[in-house]
Amino acid sequence: MGASDNTANIADNSGVIKQHLIDPEICIRCNTCESVCPQKAITHDDTNYVVDAAICNLCMACISPCPTGSIDNWRLMPKVRAYSTADQLSWDELPAELPPEELSEAAGEAPEKTPAAATPATQAAGTDADATFNSGSCGAQLPPWSAAHAYTNLYGPKALAKTITATVTGNVRVTEVGTEYDTHHIVLDFGSLPLPVLEGQSIAVIPPGVDSNGKPHHPRQYSIASPRNGERPGYNNVSLTIKRVLEDHQGKPVRGVASNYVCDLKVGDQVQVIGPFGASFLMPNHPKSHIVMICTGTGSAPMRAMTEWRRRLRSSGKFEGGKLMLFFGARTQQELPYFGPLQSLPKDFIDSNFAFSRTPGQPKKYVQDAMRERAADVAKLLADPNAYFYVCGLKSMEEGVVLALKDIATDAGLKWDEIGARLKSEGRLHLETY
């Protein structure tokens, strides 16, 4: 059933539909669902993410990527009473199921069934009418086959334990003082409470206080920047990479609630956390695996975690083989988190490539430009079944990066339709942009 068919069904005065909804209590507002929806049926405001029943065709493309499961909710509804997006934007929790007698009155036809999940081919194609390139459809929803098992949703609004309390044990600025971009490396310790995490997973911080409507602040999600055995090996702690937000995406002044709260934390302060989240953006464990990391700004957090875990394995003599290749972008060198530590890593351990878009007197250079400069090496890795690609940073970078991969493959004589499909189906290309 296409989107136009679903619109017609909504307008029909008889029958029942299975309406797709997002649970506002569990949702961490990470934007994953909206970014991968091929029908553009998902939208949001400052409060909730919602699904437009007149557009949604139940393709299921958004289900697997959701880190919390908030996207996997449904209600049988009379078509004429389907919840509007305005209704959903006002919710603090999902409405109860309608009683059977109300549904039976409207059931002039059988409830529509939820179709099977879309195949990678159909997701990549989108609708017949939409021939534009959709970079989000290229991302894998499965983890690498050798990734460790990920624990998720141990703490959260509907988990057995609502939150976990962390103690701040470190707060260090990782960009040069005096630059506009104020980025901090935050270390949180969980004491005796278990929080098993893997590289590529995330947690969410709950800022204290209430918003302008008098409601508690929503959790804010941050990628973990430390490896699985902790920022300090053997301790139950994690690190985060957080930039202080002082303007929105349109450049208007705004003071980010969570980012400023976390950046201003002092050692000894306590923080409420939920999670962990994420079961696909995970690093491979098999020794022959190569990892290509493409990031901007605080998108470096999961890349730092993967790099540090490989470094620890290498120093212990437990890992040999497998290349690390990094493409890291920022406006200037001074605004690049961890630039100094990255420079000190051995060249035979990690192949680092930097791209700066605002260096005085120099042409603008973005991560996709750096990738094209290394096209021959990237093409070899695209063709290698043991190579895995990870993209993390602002949403605006995603399309340029995936198009660069496509062009590099094509120029090397590789068929992108085949390579791209394998990258997705084998869990080898992961996109986490915001």
Backbone hydrogen bonds in HBPLUS format (Angstrom, degrees):
<---DONOR---> <-ACCEPTOR-->    atom                        ^
c    i                          cat <-CA-CA->   ^        H-A-AA   ^      H-
h    n   atom  resd res      DA  || num        DHA   H-A  angle D-A-AA Bond
n    s   type  num  typ     dist DA aas  dist angle  dist       angle   num
A0005-ASP N   A0002-GLY O   3.12 MM   3  5.24 121.6  2.48  98.1 112.2     1
A0006-ASN N   A0002-GLY O   3.11 MM   4  6.46 155.8  2.17 149.8 156.4     2
A0007-THR N   A0003-ALA O   2.99 MM   4  6.28 154.0  2.06 149.6 156.4     3
A0008-ALA N   A0004-SER O   3.09 MM   4  6.34 154.4  2.16 142.7 149.0     4
A0009-ASN N   A0005-ASP O   2.97 MM   4  6.31 149.9  2.06 145.9 154.6     5
A0010-ILE N   A0006-ASN O   2.97 MM   4  6.28 149.1  2.07 148.2 156.3     6
A0011-ALA N   A0007-THR O   3.15 MM   4  6.44 151.4  2.24 145.0 152.2     7
A0012-ASP N   A0008-ALA O   3.12 MM   4  6.39 127.8  2.41 137.6 151.2     8
A0012-ASP N   A0009-ASN O   3.15 MM   3  5.04 135.7  2.35  92.9 105.2     9
A0015-GLY N   A0106-ALA O   2.61 MM  91  5.20 132.2  1.83 164.1 171.3    10
A0079-LYS N   A0015-GLY O   3.16 MM  64  6.07 164.1  2.18 138.9 140.6    11
A0017-ILE N   A0077-MET O   2.80 MM  60  5.44 165.4  1.82 161.3 161.2    12
A0077-MET N   A0017-ILE O   2.87 MM  60  5.44 163.9  1.90 158.1 163.6    13
A0019-GLN N   A0075-ARG O   2.75 MM  56  5.19 155.5  1.81 158.0 150.0    14
A0075-ARG N   A0019-GLN O   2.95 MM  56  5.19 146.2  2.07 139.2 149.8    15
A0021-LEU N   A0073-ASN O   2.95 MM  52  5.29 175.2  1.95 140.2 140.4    16
A0023-ASP N   A0070-SER O   2.97 MM  47  4.88 164.8  1.99 133.8 136.1    17
A0026-ILE N   A0023-ASP O   3.29 MM   3  5.69 138.7  2.47 107.8 117.1    18
A0027-CYS N   A0023-ASP O   3.02 MM   4  6.05 161.1  2.06 159.1 165.2    19
A0035-SER N   A0031-ASN O   3.07 MM   4  6.18 157.1  2.12 150.8 157.4    20
A0036-VAL N   A0032-THR O   3.15 MM   4  6.35 140.0  2.32 149.2 158.5    21
A0037-CYS N   A0033-CYS O   3.11 MM   4  6.08 129.7  2.37 147.0 158.6    22
A0040-LYS N   A0037-CYS O   3.34 MM   3  5.41 158.0  2.39 103.6 109.9    23
A0052-ASP N   A0041-ALA O   2.84 MM  11  5.23 168.2  1.86 152.1 156.0    24
A0043-THR N   A0050-VAL O   3.04 MM   7  5.58 154.3  2.11 147.7 155.9    25
A0050-VAL N   A0043-THR O   2.87 MM   7  5.58 165.6  1.89 157.2 161.3    26
A0045-ASP N   A0048-ASN O   3.14 MM   3  5.82 148.9  2.24 151.9 161.1    27
A0055-ILE N   A0052-ASP O   3.03 MM   3  5.54 161.2  2.07 115.1 121.2    28
A0056-CYS N   A0052-ASP O   2.93 MM   4  6.05 172.4  1.94 167.0 169.6    29
A0118-ALA N   A0059-CYS O   3.17 MM  59  5.67 138.7  2.35 168.7 171.1    30
A0063-ILE N   A0060-MET O   3.27 MM   3  5.51 158.6  2.31 109.2 115.2    31
A0072-ASP N   A0069-GLY O   3.15 MM   3  5.52 156.2  2.21 111.1 117.7    32
A0081-ARG N   A0078-PRO O   2.85 MM   3  5.27 152.5  1.92 114.4 123.7    33
A0082-ALA N   A0079-LYS O   3.32 MM   3  5.32 168.1  2.34 108.1 108.1    34
A0088-GLN N   A0084-SER O   3.11 MM   4  6.45 164.3  2.13 150.9 153.7    35
A0089-LEU N   A0085-THR O   2.91 MM   4  6.08 151.8  1.99 149.1 156.2    36
A0090-SER N   A0087-ASP O   3.09 MM   3  5.55 149.2  2.19 108.7 117.8    37
A0091-TRP N   A0088-GLN O   3.19 MM   3  5.36 164.8  2.21 109.3 114.0    38
A0102-GLU N   A0099-PRO O   3.08 MM   3  5.67 132.9  2.31 115.0 125.8    39
A0103-LEU N   A0099-PRO O   3.41 MM   4  6.79 152.8  2.49 147.8 155.5    40
A0104-SER N   A0100-PRO O   2.82 MM   4  6.04 158.1  1.87 156.4 162.8    41
A0105-GLU N   A0101-GLU O   3.33 MM   4  6.43 145.4  2.46 136.7 143.3    42
A0106-ALA N   A0103-LEU O   2.99 MM   3  5.34 131.1  2.24 104.0 116.9    43
A0107-ALA N   A0103-LEU O   3.00 MM   4  6.06 120.1  2.37 143.5 160.3    44
A0108-GLY N   A0106-ALA O   2.75 MM   2  5.79 135.3  1.95 113.1  98.4    45
A0123-GLN N   A0119-THR O   2.90 MM   4  6.11 163.9  1.93 162.8 168.0    46
A0124-ALA N   A0120-PRO O   2.90 MM   4  5.95 155.5  1.96 143.1 149.8    47
A0125-ALA N   A0121-ALA O   3.04 MM   4  6.20 145.3  2.16 139.3 148.7    48
A0126-GLY N   A0122-THR O   3.06 MM   4  6.19 147.2  2.17 145.1 152.2    49
A0130-ASP N   A0127-THR O   3.08 MM   3  5.26 149.3  2.18 103.3 112.5    50
A0137-SER N   A0134-ASN O   3.18 MM   3  5.67 141.5  2.33 109.2 118.5    51
A0138-CYS N   A0135-SER O   3.00 MM   3  5.51 161.0  2.04 115.6 121.8    52
A0139-GLY N   A0136-GLY O   3.37 MM   3  5.80 164.2  2.40 111.2 115.3    53
A0140-ALA N   A0429-LEU O   2.61 MM 289  5.53 170.3  1.62 173.6 177.1    54
A0147-ALA N   A0144-PRO O   3.08 MM   3  5.35 169.4  2.09 115.6 118.7    55
A0153-ASN N   A0276-PRO O   2.75 MM 123  5.53 154.0  1.81 166.2 163.2    56
A0154-LEU N   A0275-GLY O   3.06 MM 121  5.85 120.6  2.43 111.5 124.0    57
A0155-TYR N   A0275-GLY O   2.90 MM 120  5.15 149.7  1.99 148.1 157.5    58
A0275-GLY N   A0155-TYR O   2.77 MM 120  5.15 155.9  1.82 133.4 140.3    59
A0156-GLY N   A0161-ALA O   3.17 MM   5  6.66 152.8  2.25 145.6 151.7    60
A0159-ALA N   A0156-GLY O   3.14 MM   3  5.00 163.3  2.17 104.7 109.9    61
A0164-ILE N   A0273-VAL O   2.85 MM 109  5.24 155.1  1.92 151.3 158.9    62
A0273-VAL N   A0164-ILE O   2.91 MM 109  5.24 156.1  1.97 150.0 157.9    63
A0166-ALA N   A0271-VAL O   2.84 MM 105  5.15 168.1  1.85 154.7 158.5    64
A0271-VAL N   A0166-ALA O   2.80 MM 105  5.15 155.5  1.86 148.1 155.5    65
A0167-THR N   A0189-ASP O   2.83 MM  22  5.13 163.6  1.85 148.0 152.0    66
A0189-ASP N   A0167-THR O   2.84 MM  22  5.13 167.1  1.85 144.7 148.9    67
A0168-VAL N   A0269-ASP O   2.80 MM 101  5.39 169.0  1.82 162.7 166.3    68
A0268-GLY N   A0168-VAL O   2.78 MM 100  5.24 162.6  1.81 143.8 148.8    69
A0169-THR N   A0187-VAL O   2.93 MM  18  5.50 164.4  1.96 144.1 149.3    70
A0187-VAL N   A0170-GLY O   2.90 MM  17  4.74 167.1  1.91 134.0 134.3    71
A0172-VAL N   A0185-HIS O   3.02 MM  13  5.16 164.1  2.04 139.4 143.7    72
A0185-HIS N   A0172-VAL O   2.68 MM  13  5.16 163.8  1.70 154.7 160.0    73
A0174-VAL N   A0183-THR O   2.80 MM   9  5.73 162.3  1.83 147.9 154.0    74
A0176-GLU N   A0334-GLN O   3.33 MM 158  5.56 153.7  2.40 153.2 158.1    75
A0179-THR N   A0176-GLU O   3.29 MM   3  6.03 159.8  2.34 136.0 137.1    76
A0244-ARG N   A0182-ASP O   2.87 MM  62  5.57 172.6  1.87 162.7 163.6    77
A0184-HIS N   A0242-ILE O   2.78 MM  58  5.30 167.9  1.79 148.2 149.4    78
A0242-ILE N   A0184-HIS O   2.91 MM  58  5.30 162.3  1.94 153.6 157.7    79
A0186-ILE N   A0240-LEU O   2.93 MM  54  5.12 158.2  1.98 146.2 152.2    80
A0240-LEU N   A0186-ILE O   2.79 MM  54  5.12 145.7  1.91 142.8 154.1    81
A0188-LEU N   A0238-VAL O   2.83 MM  50  5.46 163.3  1.86 161.3 167.1    82
A0238-VAL N   A0188-LEU O   2.93 MM  50  5.46 153.6  2.00 152.2 160.4    83
A0190-PHE N   A0236-ASN O   2.91 MM  46  5.76 176.5  1.91 172.0 172.6    84
A0193-LEU N   A0190-PHE O   3.14 MM   3  5.75 150.8  2.23 147.5 143.5    85
A0201-GLN N   A0198-LEU O   3.08 MM   3  5.73 160.9  2.12 139.7 140.5    86
A0224-ILE N   A0201-GLN O   3.04 MM  23  6.06 174.2  2.05 152.1 150.2    87
A0202-SER N   A0277-PHE O   3.04 MM  75  5.17 153.6  2.11 138.2 144.1    88
A0277-PHE N   A0202-SER O   2.79 MM  75  5.17 154.3  1.85 148.3 153.3    89
A0203-ILE N   A0222-TYR O   3.06 MM  19  5.68 156.7  2.11 158.7 158.1    90
A0222-TYR N   A0203-ILE O   2.78 MM  19  5.68 166.5  1.80 177.9 177.3    91
A0204-ALA N   A0274-ILE O   2.98 MM  70  5.32 165.3  2.00 154.4 154.8    92
A0274-ILE N   A0204-ALA O   2.94 MM  70  5.32 154.0  2.01 147.8 155.8    93
A0205-VAL N   A0220-ARG O   2.80 MM  15  5.29 148.0  1.91 153.7 149.1    94
A0220-ARG N   A0205-VAL O   2.85 MM  15  5.29 161.8  1.88 146.7 151.0    95
A0206-ILE N   A0272-GLN O   2.96 MM  66  5.56 165.4  1.98 158.5 157.1    96
A0211-ASP N   A0215-LYS O   2.68 MM   4  5.44 156.5  1.73 154.2 157.5    97
A0214-GLY N   A0211-ASP O   2.94 MM   3  5.27 161.8  1.97 116.7 119.4    98
A0225-ALA N   A0239-SER O   2.75 MM  14  5.20 175.1  1.75 143.1 143.8    99
A0230-GLY N   A0227-PRO O   3.00 MM   3  5.61 152.1  2.08 127.3 127.1   100
A0234-GLY N   A0229-ASN O   2.92 MM   5  5.61 138.6  2.09 148.7 161.8   101
A0235-TYR N   A0232-ARG O   2.99 MM   3  5.70 145.6  2.11 153.0 153.8   102
A0256-GLY N   A0245-VAL O   2.93 MM  11  4.90 167.0  1.95 134.9 139.1   103
A0254-VAL N   A0246-LEU O   2.99 MM   8  5.10 166.9  2.01 109.3 113.6   104
A0248-ASP N   A0252-LYS O   2.87 MM   4  5.46 150.6  1.96 148.7 155.4   105
A0251-GLY N   A0248-ASP O   2.96 MM   3  5.26 162.6  1.99 114.5 118.6   106
A0260-ASN N   A0256-GLY O   3.25 MM   4  5.89 160.8  2.29 135.0 140.7   107
A0261-TYR N   A0257-VAL O   3.28 MM   4  6.24 151.7  2.36 134.7 142.9   108
A0262-VAL N   A0258-ALA O   2.86 MM   4  6.07 167.8  1.88 160.4 162.3   109
A0263-CYS N   A0259-SER O   2.92 MM   4  5.98 163.4  1.95 145.9 151.4   110
A0264-ASP N   A0260-ASN O   3.13 MM   4  6.07 136.9  2.32 137.2 146.2   111
A0265-LEU N   A0262-VAL O   3.11 MM   3  5.24 165.2  2.13 109.2 113.7   112
A0269-ASP N   A0266-LYS O   2.98 MM   3  5.62 165.5  2.00 139.7 142.5   113
A0282-LEU N   A0280-SER O   2.71 MM   2  5.35 139.5  1.87 105.8  92.9   114
A0289-SER N   A0286-HIS O   3.05 MM   3  5.73 166.1  2.07 127.8 131.1   115
A0290-HIS N   A0386-ASN O   2.76 MM  96  6.02 157.7  1.81 141.1 147.6   116
A0388-TYR N   A0290-HIS O   2.84 MM  98  6.09 153.4  1.91 144.6 151.6   117
A0291-ILE N   A0323-LYS O   2.84 MM  32  6.23 163.2  1.86 162.2 165.2   118
A0325-MET N   A0291-ILE O   2.90 MM  34  6.29 159.6  1.94 162.4 164.3   119
A0292-VAL N   A0388-TYR O   2.78 MM  96  6.08 169.0  1.80 167.4 170.0   120
A0390-TYR N   A0292-VAL O   2.88 MM  98  6.24 157.0  1.93 168.4 174.9   121
A0293-MET N   A0325-MET O   2.72 MM  32  6.11 165.9  1.74 167.3 170.9   122
A0327-PHE N   A0293-MET O   2.74 MM  34  6.12 156.7  1.79 164.6 171.5   123
A0294-ILE N   A0390-TYR O   2.79 MM  96  6.01 161.6  1.83 168.5 174.7   124
A0392-CYS N   A0294-ILE O   2.96 MM  98  6.47 154.5  2.03 157.0 165.0   125
A0295-CYS N   A0327-PHE O   2.87 MM  32  6.34 163.7  1.90 168.1 173.6   126
A0329-GLY N   A0295-CYS O   2.91 MM  34  6.34 155.8  1.97 145.2 153.2   127
A0296-THR N   A0392-CYS O   3.23 MM  96  6.85 139.1  2.41 147.1 155.5   128
A0299-GLY N   A0296-THR O   2.81 MM   3  5.26 148.9  1.91 144.7 146.1   129
A0297-GLY N   A0329-GLY O   3.23 MM  32  6.69 151.1  2.31 170.6 175.4   130
A0300-SER N   A0297-GLY O   3.14 MM   3  6.08 150.4  2.23 119.7 124.2   131
A0301-ALA N   A0298-THR O   3.15 MM   3  5.81 174.9  2.15 119.9 120.9   132
A0304-ARG N   A0300-SER O   2.75 MM   4  5.97 150.4  1.84 161.1 169.9   133
A0305-ALA N   A0301-ALA O   3.12 MM   4  6.46 155.5  2.19 149.7 156.4   134
A0306-MET N   A0302-PRO O   3.01 MM   4  6.28 160.3  2.05 146.7 150.8   135
A0307-THR N   A0303-MET O   2.89 MM   4  6.02 165.4  1.91 148.8 153.5   136
A0308-GLU N   A0304-ARG O   2.87 MM   4  5.95 162.4  1.90 150.1 154.9   137
A0309-TRP N   A0305-ALA O   3.03 MM   4  6.20 154.1  2.10 145.2 152.1   138
A0310-ARG N   A0306-MET O   3.05 MM   4  6.29 162.3  2.08 150.5 155.1   139
A0311-ARG N   A0307-THR O   2.87 MM   4  6.09 152.2  1.95 145.1 153.9   140
A0312-ARG N   A0308-GLU O   2.92 MM   4  6.13 155.0  1.98 146.2 151.9   141
A0313-LEU N   A0309-TRP O   3.01 MM   4  6.25 158.6  2.06 147.4 153.3   142
A0314-ARG N   A0310-ARG O   2.89 MM   4  6.07 159.4  1.93 149.8 155.6   143
A0315-SER N   A0311-ARG O   2.93 MM   4  6.12 159.9  1.97 148.2 153.3   144
A0316-SER N   A0312-ARG O   3.11 MM   4  6.23 136.1  2.31 138.5 149.2   145
A0318-LYS N   A0313-LEU O   2.94 MM   5  5.17 146.2  2.06 160.0 155.5   146
A0317-GLY N   A0314-ARG O   3.05 MM   3  5.06 154.5  2.11 101.8 109.8   147
A0351-ASP N   A0324-LEU O   2.89 MM  27  6.17 168.7  1.91 148.4 151.2   148
A0326-LEU N   A0351-ASP O   2.85 MM  25  6.01 168.0  1.87 144.0 147.1   149
A0353-ASN N   A0326-LEU O   2.76 MM  27  5.85 137.5  1.94 141.4 155.4   150
A0328-PHE N   A0353-ASN O   2.90 MM  25  6.30 160.9  1.93 161.8 168.3   151
A0355-ALA N   A0328-PHE O   2.94 MM  27  6.19 147.0  2.05 150.0 150.3   152
A0330-ALA N   A0355-ALA O   3.03 MM  25  6.53 149.8  2.12 161.7 171.0   153
A0357-SER N   A0330-ALA O   3.10 MM  27  6.55 149.7  2.19 139.1 148.2   154
A0358-ARG N   A0331-ARG O   2.60 MM  27  4.74 147.0  1.70 146.9 141.1   155
A0335-GLU N   A0332-THR O   3.08 MM   3  5.35 146.1  2.20 104.8 114.5   156
A0336-LEU N   A0333-GLN O   3.21 MM   3  5.31 166.5  2.23 109.6 112.2   157
A0342-LEU N   A0338-TYR O   3.00 MM   4  6.09 159.0  2.04 156.7 163.0   158
A0343-GLN N   A0339-PHE O   3.14 MM   4  6.36 148.1  2.25 146.8 154.5   159
A0343-GLN N   A0340-GLY O   3.07 MM   3  5.29 123.6  2.41 102.3 116.2   160
A0344-SER N   A0341-PRO O   3.13 MM   3  5.27 140.0  2.30  98.9 110.1   161
A0345-LEU N   A0342-LEU O   3.25 MM   3  5.51 161.2  2.29 106.9 112.5   162
A0349-PHE N   A0346-PRO O   2.99 MM   3  5.22 155.7  2.05 106.5 114.1   163
A0350-ILE N   A0346-PRO O   3.23 MM   4  6.63 155.6  2.29 157.4 162.2   164
A0365-LYS N   A0356-PHE O   3.22 MM   9  5.37 141.8  2.37 115.2 123.4   165
A0362-GLN N   A0359-THR O   3.02 MM   3  5.48 156.5  2.07 142.7 141.6   166
A0369-ASP N   A0366-TYR O   2.87 MM   3  5.24 130.7  2.11 107.2 121.2   167
A0370-ALA N   A0366-TYR O   3.12 MM   4  6.59 153.8  2.20 152.6 160.3   168
A0371-MET N   A0367-VAL O   2.90 MM   4  6.22 150.4  1.99 148.6 157.6   169
A0372-ARG N   A0368-GLN O   3.05 MM   4  6.24 152.6  2.12 137.9 144.3   170
A0373-GLU N   A0369-ASP O   3.04 MM   4  6.37 146.6  2.16 144.3 153.4   171
A0374-ARG N   A0371-MET O   3.03 MM   3  5.17 133.7  2.25  98.4 111.3   172
A0375-ALA N   A0372-ARG O   3.17 MM   3  4.70 148.0  2.27 110.5 105.9   173
A0378-VAL N   A0374-ARG O   2.99 MM   4  6.20 164.4  2.01 159.1 164.1   174
A0379-ALA N   A0375-ALA O   2.81 MM   4  5.88 159.9  1.85 153.5 158.6   175
A0380-LYS N   A0376-ALA O   3.30 MM   4  6.52 153.9  2.38 139.3 145.0   176
A0381-LEU N   A0377-ASP O   3.27 MM   4  6.58 152.8  2.35 142.7 149.5   177
A0382-LEU N   A0378-VAL O   2.87 MM   4  6.19 148.8  1.96 150.5 160.2   178
A0383-ALA N   A0379-ALA O   3.16 MM   4  6.40 148.0  2.26 145.4 152.5   179
A0384-ASP N   A0381-LEU O   3.09 MM   3  4.88 147.3  2.20  95.8 105.9   180
A0387-ALA N   A0384-ASP O   3.04 MM   3  5.52 163.1  2.07 124.6 124.6   181
A0389-PHE N   A0428-ARG O   2.60 MM  39  5.82 175.1  1.60 161.9 162.2   182
A0430-HIS N   A0389-PHE O   2.86 MM  41  6.21 160.4  1.89 152.1 158.1   183
A0391-VAL N   A0430-HIS O   2.83 MM  39  6.13 157.2  1.88 163.9 171.7   184
A0432-GLU N   A0391-VAL O   2.80 MM  41  6.03 154.8  1.87 156.8 165.5   185
A0434-TYR N   A0393-GLY O   3.07 MM  41  6.51 145.4  2.19 147.3 157.8   186
A0397-MET N   A0394-LEU O   3.02 MM   3  5.82 164.2  2.05 123.9 128.3   187
A0398-GLU N   A0395-LYS O   3.11 MM   3  5.53 145.4  2.24 112.0 121.1   188
A0401-VAL N   A0397-MET O   3.08 MM   4  6.24 156.3  2.14 157.9 165.0   189
A0402-VAL N   A0398-GLU O   2.99 MM   4  6.26 170.5  2.00 161.7 163.5   190
A0403-LEU N   A0399-GLU O   2.87 MM   4  5.97 160.1  1.91 151.7 157.9   191
A0404-ALA N   A0400-GLY O   2.99 MM   4  6.08 145.7  2.11 134.6 144.0   192
A0405-LEU N   A0401-VAL O   2.99 MM   4  6.37 154.1  2.06 148.8 155.4   193
A0406-LYS N   A0402-VAL O   2.94 MM   4  6.21 158.1  1.99 147.1 153.3   194
A0407-ASP N   A0403-LEU O   2.84 MM   4  6.09 162.1  1.87 151.9 156.2   195
A0408-ILE N   A0404-ALA O   2.85 MM   4  5.97 162.5  1.88 151.4 156.6   196
A0409-ALA N   A0405-LEU O   2.96 MM   4  6.11 161.1  2.00 148.8 153.6   197
A0410-THR N   A0406-LYS O   2.96 MM   4  6.17 164.2  1.98 149.7 154.3   198
A0411-ASP N   A0407-ASP O   2.83 MM   4  5.97 167.8  1.85 154.8 158.1   199
A0412-ALA N   A0408-ILE O   3.13 MM   4  6.21 134.1  2.36 136.1 147.2   200
A0412-ALA N   A0409-ALA O   3.16 MM   3  5.19 131.2  2.41  94.7 108.0   201
A0414-LEU N   A0409-ALA O   2.85 MM   5  5.04 152.2  1.93 160.7 151.4   202
A0413-GLY N   A0410-THR O   2.98 MM   3  5.21 160.0  2.02 110.7 114.9   203
A0418-GLU N   A0415-LYS O   3.05 MM   3  5.49 126.9  2.35 107.4 119.9   204
A0419-ILE N   A0415-LYS O   2.88 MM   4  6.13 173.0  1.89 160.2 162.2   205
A0420-GLY N   A0416-TRP O   2.62 MM   4  5.34 160.6  1.66 145.4 152.6   206
A0421-ALA N   A0417-ASP O   3.38 MM   4  6.09 151.3  2.47 120.6 128.1   207
A0422-ARG N   A0418-GLU O   3.07 MM   4  6.30 153.6  2.15 146.0 152.9   208
A0423-LEU N   A0419-ILE O   2.87 MM   4  6.13 159.2  1.91 155.8 162.1   209
A0424-LYS N   A0420-GLY O   3.16 MM   4  6.37 148.6  2.27 142.2 149.6   210
A0425-SER N   A0421-ALA O   2.88 MM   4  6.06 175.9  1.88 154.1 155.5   211
A0426-GLU N   A0422-ARG O   2.88 MM   4  5.60 151.4  1.96 147.0 152.2   212
A0428-ARG N   A0423-LEU O   2.68 MM   5  4.57 153.3  1.75 150.5 154.1   213
A0429-LEU N   A0423-LEU O   3.12 MM   6  5.23 127.2  2.41 134.3 126.0   214
A0427-GLY N   A0424-LYS O   3.22 MM   3  5.34 165.3  2.24 108.8 111.8   215
